[in-house]
Amino acid sequence: MSSGFVSRRFSSIFLPCSDLGRFATSGRDLVTVDAAGDIYRVDTDGTLRRFVHDGAKWAVDGQEIAKGWDRYNLIVAAGPGVLYARAPSGGLRLTTIIPKG
């Protein structure tokens, strides 16, 4: 009897802890990972950056995506390149990022 669920294999990339230290910021709500495994971080100056690890090295290391993200107090990824950002007032912004490289 089938449960109706489809089984899929997922691959994982395990990063050494030393590689993740750069994401341990005081703004822990300003770091997120999307469904593709890309890491997004908002720097203290409000720059949104993208990081991609291919399992051996940082293939994209801090690509600048946009400025002015210091007006948000939370970012959450919802899919590949899809970010939600919440302003302190409660307003929500939806952004779709089409990465270069």
N, C-alpha and C positions, 0 to 999 in steps of 0.2 A: 504494500500500500504506500502510495506516495504522499509525502507531507505537503506537497505544493511548493516547497522551497527549492531553490536552485543552489547547489553547492558550487562555490568558486574558490579558486586558489588565489591567495594574495601574497605578494612578495613584500618583504620588509627590508629596510636598511637600518642597521644598527650603527649608531654613531658613538665614538668614544666620548666619555663625559668631558674630556678636555675640549672637544669640538663644540660643545653646547654651552660652555661658560659665557660666550658672547651674548646669549639670549637671556641670561639671568640678570634682569634689570630691575630697578625699583618699580617700574611700570609693568608689573607682571600681566596686567590686563591688556597690554599693548603688544603682545606676541601671540601669534596663532599659526596653525598649520592647516593647509587646505587638503582636499581629497587627493591631490596629486603628490602630496608630500612636500610642497614648497612651503618655506617658512617666511612669514611676513612679520616685520618689526617696525614700530614707530620709535624713532630716535628722540632724544630729549629736545632736539631742535624742531621736531614736528615732521621730519622726513620719513616717509613710508619706504621701506626697503624690502627687497625680495632676495631670498637665499635658496639655492638648490644644491643638494648633495647627491652625487650619482653613485654613492657607495664606496668610492675611492678618494674623491676630492670634492671641494666646493666648485661645482660647475658654473654657478652664478653666485658671486660673493658680494652681496650688499648692493645689488642693482637699485638705483634710485628710481622709484615709481612716481612719487608725487611729494609736494611740500604742503604744509598747512594742516597736517593731521594731528597737531598738538591740541586742536580744539575738541578732540574726542577722548573719552576716558575708557573706552573698551572697543576692541576689534575682535571679530569672530569670523572664521572662514566657514563657508557653507558648501563649497564645491570647488572644483579646479578654477582658481582665479576669481572666485566670488567672495567678497568681503562685506560684512556689515560693520558699520562703525556707529557707536552711540555717543551722542553729545551729553554733557552734564545735565542739560535741560530735558533729556529724554528723547530728543529727536533721533531718528535713525536714518542712516545713509547706506544705500546699496551701491557697491562698486563692482564692476566686472573688469578684471585686468587681463589684457591680452599681452602676454610677455614677449619681449624681444630676446630671443636666445635662451 
